[in-house]
């Protein structure tokens, strides 16, 4: 569904089985842009990482939740820019508060976790988080 501002929004159950629908939603929007294949694939990887983390960790197992994804493509700007916002009512969690893992440390000495958000931060141009009125909101942007 698109709004008059060009923002497309989909709400899905926060379940791993819904990942393909989330990816199809993003692919449909990117398809209208002259986005290089390697950037499109990187965006899909980031969307998968974020969606899976929300589905696995945002809500208690006994409480089904949902993920709202908003996407806006701006082709009028040069370079073109894609904004994707993920919102959920799960427990508050700011993935940007945690220090990046030391990827230079030997594998046996590395802490578990943190590689996914590090990948998101390295692939995307902008990554922002806020918790407002009971909603976690993670906004990512990529230009090409």
C-alpha positions in Angstrom: 0.0 0.0 0.0 1.4 3.4 -0.9 0.5 6.7 0.7 0.3 10.0 -1.1 3.8 10.8 0.2 5.2 7.8 -1.7 5.7 5.8 1.4 4.8 2.1 0.9 3.8 0.2 4.1 3.2 -3.5 4.9 2.4 -5.1 8.2 3.3 -8.7 8.7 3.2 -11.1 11.6 6.6 -11.2 13.3 7.2 -14.8 12.1 10.2 -16.2 10.2 7.7 -17.7 7.6 6.9 -14.1 6.6 10.4 -13.2 5.6 9.8 -13.9 1.9 6.8 -11.5 1.9 9.0 -8.8 3.4 11.6 -9.4 0.8 9.0 -9.4 -2.0 7.7 -6.1 -0.7 11.2 -4.5 -0.9 12.0 -6.1 -4.3 8.8 -4.7 -5.8 9.8 -1.2 -4.8 13.4 -1.5 -5.9 12.3 -2.9 -9.2 11.1 0.5 -10.3 14.5 2.0 -9.8 17.8 1.7 -11.7 19.4 0.0 -8.7 22.6 -1.9 -9.3 22.2 -5.6 -8.6 25.0 -5.7 -6.0 23.3 -2.9 -4.0 19.9 -4.6 -4.4 21.3 -7.8 -3.0 23.0 -6.0 -0.1 19.7 -4.3 0.8 17.9 -7.7 0.7 20.6 -9.1 3.0 20.1 -6.2 5.5 16.3 -6.6 5.3 16.6 -10.3 6.1 18.9 -9.6 9.0 16.6 -7.1 10.6 13.4 -8.9 10.0 14.8 -12.2 11.4 16.1 -10.5 14.5 12.6 -8.9 15.1 10.9 -12.2 14.5 13.2 -14.1 16.8 13.8 -11.7 19.7 11.3 -8.8 19.8 8.4 -10.7 21.3 7.9 -13.5 23.8 7.2 -16.9 22.3 3.8 -16.8 23.8 2.9 -13.4 22.4 2.6 -13.1 18.6 3.7 -9.7 17.4 3.9 -7.8 14.1 6.4 -5.9 12.1 5.5 -2.8 10.2 7.8 -2.0 7.2 7.7 1.3 5.5 9.7 2.0 2.4 10.2 5.1 0.3 12.2 5.4 -2.9 13.4 8.8 -3.9 14.6 8.9 -7.5 14.3 12.6 -7.8 17.4 13.1 -5.7 20.8 12.4 -7.2 21.9 9.9 -6.2 18.7 7.9 -5.8 17.9 7.0 -2.2 15.9 4.2 -0.6 14.6 4.5 3.0 13.3 1.5 4.9 11.8 1.8 8.4 11.0 -1.2 10.6 8.7 -0.8 13.5 7.6 -3.3 16.2 6.0 -3.2 19.6 8.3 -5.7 21.0 10.6 -5.1 24.0 12.6 -1.9 23.7 16.0 -2.7 22.1 18.4 -0.3 20.5 21.0 -2.4 18.5 23.1 0.7 18.0 23.9 1.1 21.7 26.2 -1.9 21.8 29.8 -1.6 20.8 30.8 -3.3 17.5 32.4 -6.7 17.9 36.1 -7.0 17.5 36.3 -8.9 14.2 40.1 -8.9 14.5 40.1 -11.0 17.6 40.7 -14.8 17.2 37.4 -16.6 16.7 37.6 -18.5 20.0 37.9 -15.1 21.9 35.0 -13.3 20.1 31.8 -12.5 21.9 28.6 -14.0 20.5 26.3 -11.5 18.7 26.7 -8.1 17.1 27.9 -9.2 13.7 24.5 -8.7 12.1 24.1 -5.1 13.1 27.7 -4.4 12.2 26.9 -5.7 8.7 23.8 -3.5 8.6 25.9 -0.4 9.6 28.6 -1.2 7.1 26.2 -1.8 4.1 23.8 1.0 4.7 24.6 4.7 4.5 22.5 5.6 7.5 21.1 3.6 10.4 19.0 5.2 13.1 17.0 3.9 16.0 14.3 5.4 18.3 11.8 4.1 20.7 8.6 6.2 20.6 5.2 5.6 22.2 5.8 1.9 22.6 7.4 1.3 19.2 10.9 0.3 18.3 11.8 2.1 15.0 14.9 1.3 13.0 15.4 3.4 9.9 18.0 2.5 7.3 18.9 4.4 4.1 21.0 3.6 1.0 21.9 5.7 -1.9 23.2 4.8 -5.4 
